Amino acid sequence: MSCYFRHLKGIFDEAGIEVTPDNRKQVDHAIHEILSINYKDCPHAWKAIKLQIVDDEQKRWEFIQKLKVAVD
């Protein structure tokens, strides 16, 4: 689960999300849902993040907004 979390610290910080043992699974589910990827498919989720979010500021901002709502 969440093999890519260590790479997303900046995104979590921007979203104002502190990942804890209590909410880690919720955050992971939210990320998969936002990306429309089956839960626990870590390699595909990370690939989608790299392709869609890391290099595109607009998509990054949209992802962060969706993540805020999903984890709130």
C-alpha positions in Angstrom: 0.0 0.0 0.0 1.1 3.5 -0.8 4.5 2.7 -2.2 4.6 6.2 -3.7 3.7 8.2 -0.5 7.4 9.1 0.2 7.5 10.9 -3.2 4.3 13.0 -2.5 5.3 14.9 0.6 5.3 18.2 -1.3 1.8 17.5 -2.6 0.5 16.5 0.8 2.1 19.6 2.3 0.4 21.8 -0.3 -2.9 20.1 0.4 -2.5 20.6 4.1 -2.7 16.9 4.7 -0.7 15.2 7.4 -0.5 11.5 6.6 -0.8 9.5 9.8 -1.2 5.8 10.5 -4.9 6.5 11.1 -5.6 8.2 7.8 -3.0 6.6 5.5 -5.5 4.1 4.0 -8.1 6.9 3.5 -5.6 9.0 1.6 -4.4 6.1 -0.5 -8.1 5.2 -1.4 -8.7 8.9 -2.3 -5.6 9.0 -4.6 -6.7 5.9 -6.4 -10.2 7.2 -6.8 -9.1 10.6 -8.1 -6.9 8.8 -10.7 -9.6 6.3 -11.6 -7.3 3.4 -10.8 -8.2 0.2 -8.9 -7.2 0.3 -5.3 -4.0 -1.4 -4.3 -2.6 -1.0 -7.9 0.4 0.9 -6.6 2.6 0.8 -9.8 -0.2 2.1 -12.0 -1.1 4.8 -9.5 2.5 6.0 -9.3 2.8 6.0 -13.0 -0.3 8.1 -13.4 0.9 10.5 -10.8 4.2 10.9 -12.6 2.6 11.3 -16.0 -0.3 13.5 -15.1 0.6 15.5 -12.0 4.3 15.9 -11.4 5.1 18.0 -14.5 1.8 19.8 -15.1 1.1 22.6 -12.7 -2.6 22.9 -13.6 -3.2 19.2 -13.2 -1.2 19.2 -10.0 -3.3 22.0 -8.6 -6.6 20.2 -9.6 -5.3 17.0 -8.0 -4.5 18.8 -4.8 -7.9 20.4 -4.7 -9.6 17.0 -5.2 -7.4 15.4 -2.6 -8.3 18.1 0.0 -12.0 17.4 -0.5 -11.6 13.7 -0.5 -9.6 13.5 2.7 -11.4 16.3 4.6 
